């Protein structure tokens, strides 16, 4: 039996996205036509168990008070052909099944919702992640019953 304190070898399927592994922390901004704009602190954590997927957790806090805001977790399953499947469960009860593409060379991941479940208003969600000079940027867009796809969240994170 392997020593439980040792990290398992990275599965070849996740090797192209292994640059995500670890903890990222930074600031973000949110808004939408139907809500007031806001700022937040965020932490993302990407981990692996030696299997062909990456485990993902995300937490946010209000910038000024430190009060918890949002949390979500899920799994990222990159495929050898440059496609990726992502499932995310949000603390609000909303679930997402996303599919998209990744470029290991450009360090870009583009996701489009296939399904947004248990959501009374949200119809569609897109997410784009990009690593530039060791800084992880992302943007989330969202569409509801009343709005077309609109910017919702953006953040800049550094590895901790």
Order of alpha helices (4+ residues) and beta strands (2+ residues): beta-beta-beta-beta-beta-beta-beta-beta-beta-beta
